[in-house]
Amino acid sequence: MSYNDTQKKILQHLFYHNQATISELVEVTGINDKTVRLYLNQFIDNEKVIDRLSDKQRDKNAKYAFKKL
């Protein structure tokens, strides 16, 4: 699968920092939170490479990280 530059920045940030919040990823990528959220959901649902680390449904401080193997 090929990713656009923003998706690559998200994955790269998670790789180097282990985890991140949406607001951190907005800062890193320079795009709005809705788009960051869309990409994260794609990585969670389609690619199955990222986990959301929060028990709350609407947690704006939820952390995202690569899945543990």
N, CA and C of each residue as an Amber inpcrd file, in Angstrom:
protein
   207
   0.8470000  -1.1870000   0.0000000   0.0000000   0.0000000   0.0000000
   0.8870000   1.2430000   0.0000000   0.5300000   2.2100000  -0.7920000
   1.3150000   3.4570000  -0.8060000   0.5500000   4.5310000  -0.0360000
   1.2990000   5.2990000   0.7330000   0.7140000   6.3380000   1.5700000
   1.0960000   7.7100000   1.0580000   0.2360000   8.7000000   1.3350000
   0.5840000  10.0740000   0.9790000   1.5530000  10.6340000   2.0320000
   2.0610000  11.8260000   1.8080000   3.0670000  12.4050000   2.7060000
   2.5480000  12.5700000   4.1350000   1.2990000  12.9550000   4.2730000
   0.7240000  13.1440000   5.6060000   0.6380000  11.8160000   6.3490000
   0.1800000  10.7830000   5.6740000   0.0920000   9.4660000   6.3040000
   1.4880000   8.9860000   6.7190000   2.4630000   9.2300000   5.8880000
   3.8410000   8.8430000   6.2120000   4.3410000   9.5900000   7.4400000
   4.0120000  10.8910000   7.5350000   4.4260000  11.6840000   8.7110000
   3.7980000  11.1230000   9.9830000   2.5280000  10.7320000   9.9060000
   1.8410000  10.1630000  11.0710000   2.5340000   8.8780000  11.5070000
   2.7600000   7.9820000  10.5670000   3.3900000   6.7030000  10.8910000
   4.8140000   6.9010000  11.4060000   5.5350000   7.8210000  10.7890000
   6.9060000   8.0910000  11.2000000   6.9410000   8.6490000  12.6290000
   6.0320000   9.5760000  12.9320000   5.9720000  10.1470000  14.2790000
   5.6730000   9.0510000  15.3060000   4.7270000   8.1850000  14.9990000
   4.3950000   7.0950000  15.9180000   5.5600000   6.1270000  16.0750000
   6.2860000   5.8970000  14.9930000   7.4300000   4.9920000  15.0410000
   8.5050000   5.5340000  15.9780000   8.8160000   6.8200000  15.8700000
   9.8870000   7.4140000  16.6620000   9.4870000   7.7690000  18.0900000
   8.1970000   8.0500000  18.3290000   7.7530000   8.4780000  19.6540000
   6.8700000   7.4510000  20.3610000   6.6720000   6.2970000  19.7460000
   5.8780000   5.1890000  20.2990000   4.3810000   5.4470000  20.3690000
   3.9770000   6.6620000  20.7380000   2.5460000   6.9700000  20.7750000
   2.3420000   8.4620000  20.6370000   1.0950000   8.8530000  20.3190000
   0.7890000  10.2720000  20.1280000  -0.7100000  10.4910000  20.2380000
  -1.0800000  11.7310000  20.5660000  -2.4850000  12.1260000  20.5680000
  -2.7980000  12.7710000  19.2140000  -4.0730000  12.9700000  18.9590000
  -4.4660000  13.6200000  17.7070000  -3.8930000  15.0280000  17.6390000
  -3.9350000  15.7690000  18.7560000  -3.4180000  17.1410000  18.7280000
  -1.9160000  17.1740000  18.4360000  -1.1720000  16.2020000  18.9320000
   0.2600000  16.1180000  18.6090000   0.4560000  15.8570000  17.1100000
  -0.3680000  14.9860000  16.5610000  -0.2510000  14.6590000  15.1380000
  -0.6850000  15.8170000  14.2530000  -1.6380000  16.6180000  14.7250000
  -2.0350000  17.8260000  13.9940000  -0.8470000  18.7780000  13.9050000
  -0.1250000  18.9410000  15.0150000   1.0680000  19.7960000  15.0280000
   2.1350000  19.2900000  14.0730000   2.3780000  18.0010000  14.0940000
   3.4260000  17.3970000  13.2640000   3.1040000  17.5070000  11.7750000
   1.8400000  17.2720000  11.4320000   1.4660000  17.2170000  10.0180000
   1.0300000  18.5570000   9.4460000   0.5090000  19.4350000  10.3070000
   0.0220000  20.7220000   9.8330000  -1.3310000  20.6400000   9.1470000
  -2.0530000  19.5350000   9.3610000  -3.3930000  19.4100000   8.7800000
  -4.4270000  19.3740000   9.9020000  -5.7050000  19.4930000   9.5470000
  -6.7390000  19.5810000  10.5820000  -7.0100000  18.2330000  11.2500000
  -7.6260000  18.3140000  12.4300000  -7.8350000  17.1070000  13.2330000
  -8.7790000  16.1020000  12.5820000  -9.7300000  16.5710000  11.7870000
 -10.6490000  15.6410000  11.1180000  -9.8950000  14.7330000  10.1430000
  -8.9410000  15.2990000   9.4240000  -8.1660000  14.5100000   8.4670000
  -7.2380000  13.5490000   9.1900000  -6.6030000  14.0230000  10.2530000
  -5.7380000  13.1430000  11.0530000  -6.5520000  11.9800000  11.5940000
  -7.7460000  12.2850000  12.1100000  -8.6330000  11.2560000  12.6590000
  -9.0320000  10.2460000  11.5660000  -9.3190000  10.7500000  10.3800000
  -9.6670000   9.8790000   9.2480000  -8.5310000   8.9000000   8.9440000
  -7.3070000   9.4300000   8.8500000  -6.1530000   8.5730000   8.5650000
  -5.9200000   7.5560000   9.6770000  -6.0420000   7.9860000  10.9180000
  -5.8590000   7.0540000  12.0360000  -6.8970000   5.9440000  11.9860000
  -8.1390000   6.3050000  11.6950000  -9.1910000   5.2840000  11.6050000
  -8.9230000   4.3110000  10.4630000  -8.3760000   4.8150000   9.3640000
  -8.0120000   3.9140000   8.2630000  -6.9190000   2.9390000   8.6990000
  -5.9240000   3.4540000   9.4300000  -4.8480000   2.5920000   9.9210000
  -5.3780000   1.5550000  10.9170000  -6.3820000   1.9340000  11.6940000
  -6.9610000   1.0230000  12.6890000  -7.8510000  -0.0180000  12.0120000
  -8.7680000   0.4400000  11.1600000  -9.7810000  -0.4460000  10.5890000
  -9.2920000  -1.2420000   9.3810000  -8.6100000  -0.5760000   8.4570000
  -8.2260000  -1.2280000   7.2020000  -6.8560000  -1.8920000   7.2760000
  -5.8940000  -1.1540000   7.7670000  -4.5150000  -1.6430000   7.7870000
  -4.2320000  -2.5130000   9.0050000  -4.9740000  -2.2760000  10.0790000
  -4.8000000  -3.0140000  11.3330000  -3.3830000  -2.9030000  11.8900000
  -2.7750000  -1.7090000  11.7730000  -1.4060000  -1.5170000  12.2580000
  -1.3440000  -0.6230000  13.4960000  -2.4290000   0.0700000  13.8140000
  -2.4330000   1.0130000  14.9260000  -3.5780000   0.6810000  15.8750000
  -3.3470000   0.9150000  17.1690000  -4.3740000   0.7610000  18.1990000
  -4.6690000   2.1050000  18.8320000  -5.9050000   2.2700000  19.2640000
  -6.3010000   3.4410000  20.0460000  -6.2360000   3.0290000  21.5030000
  -5.4500000   3.7500000  22.3040000  -5.2040000   3.3590000  23.6850000
  -6.0670000   4.1690000  24.6500000  -7.3710000   3.9070000  24.6240000
  -8.2780000   4.5850000  25.5470000  -9.5450000   3.7590000  25.7000000
 -10.0730000   3.7410000  26.9110000 -11.3260000   3.0250000  27.1510000
 -12.5380000   3.9060000  26.8890000 -12.3280000   5.2230000  26.9280000
 -13.4320000   6.1570000  26.7090000 -13.7600000   6.2530000  25.2250000
 -15.0480000   6.3930000  24.9250000 -15.4970000   6.4970000  23.5330000
 -15.0260000   7.7970000  22.8890000 -15.2200000   8.9200000  23.5580000
 -14.8580000  10.2280000  23.0090000 -13.7600000  10.8620000  23.8640000
 -12.5840000  10.3150000  23.7770000 -11.4530000  10.7990000  24.5670000
 -10.5360000  11.6210000  23.6760000 -10.5750000  12.9570000  23.8480000
  -9.7570000  13.8020000  22.9770000  -8.2700000  13.6620000  23.2790000
  -7.9380000  13.0640000  24.4140000  -6.5370000  12.8500000  24.7720000
  -6.1020000  11.4030000  24.5620000  -6.8960000  10.6470000  23.8130000
  -6.5490000   9.2500000  23.5560000  -5.2000000   9.1820000  22.8400000
  -4.4160000   8.1840000  23.2260000  -3.1210000   7.9670000  22.5770000
  -3.3000000   6.9080000  21.4910000  -2.4940000   7.0450000  20.4550000
  -2.4780000   6.0660000  19.3660000  -1.0730000   5.4990000  19.2840000
  -0.9870000   4.1930000  18.9970000   0.3330000   3.5530000  18.9210000
   0.2430000   2.3520000  17.9780000   1.4230000   1.9070000  17.5250000
   1.4530000   0.6900000  16.7110000   0.9740000  -0.4860000  17.5390000
   0.3110000  -1.4300000  16.8820000  -0.1390000  -2.6320000  17.5710000
   1.0660000  -3.4240000  18.0480000   0.8980000  -4.0560000  19.1860000
   1.9440000  -4.9480000  19.7130000   1.7560000  -6.3130000  19.0770000
   2.8390000  -6.8910000  18.6550000   2.7530000  -8.2350000  18.0550000
   2.9610000  -9.3180000  19.0870000
